[in-house]
Amino acid sequence: MTNTRRYHQLAAAAFMVVALAACGNKQAQGPGGAGMPPTEVGVVTVQPHSVGLTSELPGRLEATRVAQVRARVAGIVLKRTYAEGSDVKAGQQLFQIDPAQYQASLDSAKAQLARSEATQTQAQLKAERYKPLVATNAISKQDYDDATAAAKQATADVAAARAAVETAKLNVGYASVTSPISGRAGLAQVTEGALVGQGEATLLTTVQQIDPIYLTFTQSSTEVMRLQQALKDGKLAKAGGDAAKVTLVTEDGRAYAQSGKLYFSDLTVDPATGTITLRAIVPNADRTLLPGMYVRARLEQAVDEQAITVPQQAVTRSPDGASVMVVDEKGMAAVRQVQADRSTGTEWIVSSGLKAGDKVIVDGLQKVRPGAPVKAVPWQPMPAGQGKAPQGQGGQGSGAAPAPAASAPAASTPAASAPAAKQ
């Protein structure tokens, strides 16, 4: 009986040892379970390369030249001689004001000029006749002086009459209202039969030159100073030579076919907004761009020759800042804090936190935790028009739009659970 009891006790003890050993093996295998392979993730290996630093800023289009066409003489508008909204040339007639009274004034001025010229001729002849007579005392010196003064006065009267003729000619010319510049003529502000120029220079229409056209926008003075300092320190290279390239982006998000050039930067900072006014000039041969349109200016201001970029879906943002997940030297996933304040296309420019050769996880973020072993495979960007990108065996492709949204919560979860992974 005693031997039987001892046998059962030894058997129970042996069973407990085997059970404890089995539990220890399972715990040593980790949460993935026995024989589970490392999770496959798509990575990009970052390398420094040249990137143009661009800023996209809101702006408005303005005509390069604007001329308000006004009546310079008073009268009745007889006709409008241009089509509203059409292109006109400098000197082309736009309106005709009744010239009758100005033509009459011109004729009167010409007659007065002829009278003055006749009087001048008579006075000069008289002075010439008196000159030898005064030398022989045939006439008094007073008579000669009077004749000479009359001749000079007649000459002055002729000059005044000629000026009156020129003034009358100008008024006749002003009755034909012409465009001072080449451009597009706008809506007529008066119609035939309207009395204009009576006590004021009545606005008749406006002509605007829109080829090329101005793109006016503003940029923060702080950003401008930071950029200038980086250029001065040699951290960045100047883009575009003397004139930076400007791409115009329309309201519907399309880039305008022809790029412009930055040619003006204001010398003062707006104290109310803390911004500097910039202006670019953009070709507009087809006249599709119109003054007053709201657009965005994509300005290439500098070039970073040693920029490190990562796809936007690889970056997670939280109250603690931006971060990415990388594959470390041991093949483990790790969270890396980065600074990514600028973007270029579909990538973030990382100014700190990454170095050449780092492997940044782009695809599979939702499947890994910090400290977990992973299998890194090259990430293939999604071809245009396809829902998924091929990602090796067992990997999941990341769509361009859904990938950042899907991976963002998952990427922030490991950061919260990192202490649990160390236990």
C-alpha positions in Angstrom: 0.0 0.0 0.0 2.8 2.3 0.9 4.6 1.5 -2.4 1.5 2.2 -4.4 1.0 5.7 -2.7 4.7 6.5 -3.3 4.3 5.5 -6.9 1.4 7.9 -7.4 3.2 10.7 -5.7 6.2 10.3 -8.0 4.0 10.1 -11.1 2.2 13.4 -10.1 5.5 15.1 -9.5 6.9 14.1 -12.9 3.7 15.3 -14.5 4.0 18.7 -12.9 7.6 19.1 -14.0 6.7 18.3 -17.6 3.8 20.7 -17.5 5.9 23.5 -16.1 8.6 22.9 -18.7 5.9 23.1 -21.5 4.6 26.4 -20.1 8.2 27.8 -20.0 8.8 26.8 -23.6 5.6 28.6 -24.7 6.5 31.8 -22.9 10.0 31.7 -24.4 8.5 31.5 -27.8 6.7 34.9 -27.3 3.3 36.1 -28.3 3.6 35.0 -31.8 3.4 31.3 -30.8 5.7 28.4 -31.6 7.1 28.5 -35.2 5.5 31.9 -36.2 7.7 33.6 -38.8 8.5 37.4 -38.5 5.9 39.7 -40.0 6.7 40.9 -43.5 6.7 44.7 -44.0 7.4 46.9 -47.0 10.3 49.3 -46.4 12.1 52.1 -48.2 15.8 52.6 -47.6 16.3 56.4 -47.4 19.2 58.1 -49.2 20.0 61.8 -49.5 19.0 63.3 -52.8 18.3 66.7 -54.4 14.8 68.2 -53.7 13.4 71.5 -54.7 11.8 73.3 -51.7 8.5 74.8 -52.8 5.9 76.8 -51.0 2.2 76.9 -52.2 0.7 80.3 -51.3 -2.7 81.8 -52.1 -2.8 84.7 -54.5 -4.8 86.8 -57.0 -4.3 87.6 -60.6 -3.9 91.2 -61.7 -3.6 92.9 -65.1 -0.1 94.1 -65.9 -1.5 97.4 -67.2 -4.9 99.0 -66.5 -6.1 102.2 -68.3 -9.3 104.0 -67.3 -10.5 105.6 -70.5 -12.2 108.9 -69.7 -13.7 111.8 -71.6 -11.3 114.7 -71.9 -13.8 117.0 -73.5 -17.5 117.6 -72.8 -20.1 116.6 -75.3 -22.7 114.1 -76.5 -21.5 110.5 -77.2 -22.3 109.8 -80.9 -21.2 106.2 -81.0 -19.2 103.4 -79.5 -16.8 102.0 -82.0 -15.5 98.8 -80.3 -17.0 95.5 -79.2 -17.2 95.1 -75.4 -14.8 92.4 -74.2 -12.7 92.5 -77.4 -8.9 93.1 -77.8 -8.0 96.6 -78.9 -4.7 98.2 -80.0 -3.1 101.3 -78.6 -4.6 104.3 -80.5 -7.7 102.5 -81.6 -10.9 104.6 -81.4 -13.4 103.5 -78.8 -15.9 106.3 -78.7 -16.8 109.3 -80.8 -18.0 112.5 -79.0 -19.8 115.2 -81.1 -16.9 117.3 -82.4 -19.0 120.1 -84.0 -18.4 122.8 -81.4 -14.7 122.0 -81.2 -14.3 122.1 -85.0 -16.0 125.5 -84.9 -13.5 126.7 -82.2 -10.7 125.4 -84.4 -11.9 127.4 -87.4 -12.3 130.5 -85.3 -8.8 130.1 -83.9 -7.3 129.7 -87.4 -9.1 132.9 -88.5 -7.7 134.8 -85.5 -4.2 133.5 -86.4 -4.6 134.8 -89.9 -5.7 138.2 -88.6 -2.7 138.3 -86.2 -0.3 137.4 -88.9 -1.6 140.2 -91.1 -1.3 142.7 -88.3 2.2 141.4 -87.6 3.3 141.9 -91.2 1.9 145.5 -91.3 3.6 146.4 -88.0 7.0 145.0 -89.1 6.9 146.9 -92.4 6.1 150.1 -90.6 9.0 149.7 -88.1 11.3 149.0 -91.0 10.2 152.2 -92.9 10.7 154.3 -89.7 14.2 153.1 -89.1 16.0 155.2 -91.7 13.7 158.1 -91.1 14.6 158.5 -87.5 18.3 158.5 -88.4 17.7 161.7 -90.5 15.4 163.2 -87.9 12.5 163.0 -90.4 10.4 161.5 -87.7 10.6 161.7 -83.9 12.3 158.9 -82.0 9.1 158.4 -80.1 7.2 157.5 -83.3 9.9 155.0 -84.2 9.8 153.4 -80.7 6.0 153.1 -81.0 6.3 151.4 -84.3 8.9 149.0 -83.0 6.8 148.1 -80.0 3.7 147.5 -82.2 5.7 145.1 -84.3 6.8 143.1 -81.3 3.3 143.1 -79.9 2.0 141.8 -83.2 4.6 139.0 -83.1 3.3 138.0 -79.6 -0.3 138.0 -80.8 0.7 135.6 -83.6 2.2 133.2 -81.1 -0.9 133.4 -78.9 -3.1 132.7 -81.9 -1.0 129.7 -82.9 -1.3 128.3 -79.4 -5.1 128.8 -79.6 -5.2 126.8 -82.8 -3.2 124.0 -81.3 -5.6 123.9 -78.3 -8.6 123.7 -80.6 -6.9 120.9 -82.6 -6.4 118.9 -79.3 -10.1 119.3 -78.4 -11.1 118.1 -81.8 -8.8 115.1 -81.3 -10.1 114.4 -77.8 -13.6 114.1 -79.3 -12.3 110.9 -80.8 -11.6 108.8 -77.7 -8.9 106.2 -78.3 -7.3 103.4 -76.2 -4.0 104.5 -74.5 -2.7 100.9 -74.4 -3.2 97.5 -76.1 -5.3 95.1 -74.2 -8.9 93.9 -73.6 -11.6 96.6 -73.4 -14.3 96.1 -70.8 -17.9 97.0 -70.4 -18.9 100.5 -71.7 -20.0 102.8 -68.9 -22.0 105.1 -71.2 -24.2 104.7 -74.2 -24.9 106.7 -77.3 -26.6 110.0 -76.5 -25.0 110.4 -73.0 -23.5 113.8 -72.0 -20.0 113.2 -70.8 -17.2 115.4 -69.5 -19.4 118.1 -68.1 -17.4 119.3 -65.1 -15.6 115.9 -64.7 -13.6 113.4 -66.7 -16.4 110.8 -67.2 -15.2 107.1 -67.1 -16.1 105.5 -70.4 -14.5 102.1 -70.2 -11.4 100.3 -68.9 -8.7 98.6 -70.9 -6.6 95.9 -69.3 -3.5 94.2 -70.5 -3.6 90.5 -69.5 -0.8 89.0 -71.5 1.3 88.5 -69.6 -0.6 88.7 -66.3 0.5 89.4 -62.8 0.2 86.8 -59.9 0.4 88.6 -56.6 0.7 86.7 -53.4 2.1 87.0 -49.9 4.5 84.9 -47.7 5.3 85.0 -44.0 8.3 87.2 -43.3 9.5 84.6 -40.8 9.6 81.9 -43.4 11.4 84.3 -45.8 14.1 85.2 -43.2 14.6 81.5 -42.3 15.0 80.6 -46.0 17.5 83.5 -46.6 19.5 82.4 -43.6 19.7 78.8 -44.8 20.8 80.1 -48.2 23.4 82.3 -46.6 24.7 79.4 -44.4 25.0 77.2 -47.5 22.5 74.6 -46.2 20.3 75.3 -49.3 21.1 76.2 -52.9 19.3 79.0 -54.7 16.8 77.8 -57.2 16.1 79.2 -60.6 19.0 81.6 -60.9 18.0 85.2 -60.7 14.3 84.6 -61.1 12.6 81.7 -59.2 10.1 79.6 -61.1 6.5 79.9 -60.2 3.8 77.4 -61.1 0.2 78.7 -61.1 -2.4 76.3 -59.6 -6.0 77.1 -60.5 -9.0 76.8 -58.2 -9.8 73.3 -59.4 -6.3 72.1 -58.5 -4.8 71.9 -62.0 -1.4 73.3 -62.7 -1.4 75.9 -65.4 0.5 74.8 -68.5 3.0 77.7 -68.6 5.1 78.6 -65.6 6.0 82.1 -64.6 8.9 83.8 -62.9 9.2 85.7 -59.7 10.3 89.3 -60.5 9.2 91.5 -57.5 9.5 91.3 -53.7 8.2 94.1 -51.6 10.7 96.0 -49.4 8.4 96.3 -46.4 6.5 93.8 -44.2 2.8 94.4 -43.7 2.5 95.2 -39.9 -1.0 93.8 -39.7 -0.3 90.4 -41.2 3.5 90.0 -40.9 3.7 89.0 -44.6 5.7 90.2 -47.6 4.1 90.8 -50.9 5.5 88.9 -53.9 4.6 89.2 -57.5 5.2 86.8 -60.5 4.6 87.4 -64.1 2.9 84.6 -66.0 2.4 84.2 -69.8 -1.3 84.3 -70.8 -1.4 84.1 -74.6 -4.7 82.3 -74.8 -6.3 84.8 -72.3 -7.7 82.0 -70.1 -6.4 83.7 -66.9 -8.5 86.7 -65.9 -7.8 89.5 -63.4 -9.4 88.8 -60.0 -9.2 85.0 -60.2 -8.2 83.3 -56.9 -5.3 80.9 -57.6 -2.3 79.4 -55.7 1.3 80.1 -56.4 3.7 77.1 -56.2 7.0 78.8 -55.7 10.3 77.0 -55.9 12.6 79.0 -53.7 15.6 76.8 -53.0 17.1 73.3 -53.5 18.2 70.9 -50.7 21.0 68.9 -52.1 21.0 66.4 -49.2 17.3 66.0 -48.5 15.8 62.8 -47.0 12.3 62.0 -48.0 9.8 59.3 -47.0 6.3 58.5 -48.4 3.6 60.4 -46.5 1.8 57.2 -45.4 5.0 56.3 -43.4 4.7 59.3 -41.1 2.3 59.3 -38.1 1.5 62.5 -36.3 0.4 62.8 -32.7 0.5 65.4 -29.9 4.1 64.3 -29.3 5.1 65.1 -32.9 5.8 63.1 -36.0 7.3 59.6 -36.0 8.1 56.7 -38.3 8.7 53.0 -37.7 12.1 51.7 -38.8 13.7 48.3 -38.9 16.8 48.3 -36.7 20.0 46.3 -37.0 18.5 43.4 -35.2 15.5 43.1 -37.5 13.1 44.6 -35.0 10.5 47.3 -35.5 11.3 50.5 -33.7 9.6 53.9 -33.4 11.7 56.9 -34.5 10.8 60.5 -33.8 11.3 62.8 -36.8 10.8 66.3 -37.9 8.9 66.6 -41.1 7.5 70.1 -41.8 7.7 70.3 -45.6 6.3 68.1 -48.3 7.2 67.5 -51.9 4.6 65.7 -54.1 3.5 62.6 -52.1 6.5 62.6 -49.7 7.5 64.3 -46.5 10.9 66.0 -46.3 12.5 64.8 -43.1 14.9 67.4 -41.6 15.9 65.4 -38.6 15.5 61.9 -37.1 16.7 59.8 -40.0 20.0 59.1 -41.7 21.2 57.5 -44.9 20.5 53.8 -44.9 17.7 53.7 -42.4 14.9 51.3 -43.4 11.5 53.0 -42.9 8.4 50.8 -42.8 5.8 52.0 -45.3 3.5 49.0 -45.7 2.3 46.7 -42.9 2.4 49.3 -40.1 -0.9 47.9 -38.8 0.6 44.5 -38.2 3.7 45.3 -36.2 4.6 46.5 -32.7 7.8 48.1 -31.5 10.3 45.4 -30.6 8.6 42.7 -32.7 10.8 40.9 -35.3 9.9 41.8 -38.9 11.0 40.7 -42.3 11.8 43.8 -44.5 11.1 43.6 -48.2 11.4 46.5 -50.7 8.2 48.6 -50.8 6.6 49.0 -54.3 4.5 52.2 -54.8 1.0 51.6 -56.0 0.8 52.0 -59.8 -1.7 54.6 -60.9 -5.2 53.3 -61.2 -4.7 50.2 -59.2 -6.2 49.5 -55.8 -3.1 47.6 -54.4 0.5 47.5 -55.0 2.3 44.0 -55.1 4.2 43.5 -51.9 6.0 40.2 -51.9 4.5 37.0 -50.4 1.9 37.6 -47.8 2.4 41.4 -47.7 -0.5 43.8 -48.1 -0.4 46.7 -50.6 -1.0 50.2 -49.5 -3.4 52.3 -51.5 -2.3 55.9 -52.0 -5.3 57.4 -50.3 -6.4 54.8 -47.7 -2.9 53.8 -46.6 -2.2 56.8 -44.4 -5.6 56.8 -42.8 -5.5 53.0 -42.1 -1.9 53.0 -40.8 -2.1 56.1 -38.7 -4.0 54.6 -35.8 -2.1 51.4 -36.0 1.2 53.2 -36.0 0.3 55.2 -32.9 -0.9 52.1 -31.0 2.5 50.5 -30.6 3.9 53.7 -29.1 1.3 53.4 -26.3 1.9 49.7 -25.8 5.7 49.9 -25.9 6.1 49.4 -22.2 3.9 46.3 -22.3 6.2 44.8 -25.0 9.2 45.2 -22.7 7.6 43.3 -19.8 
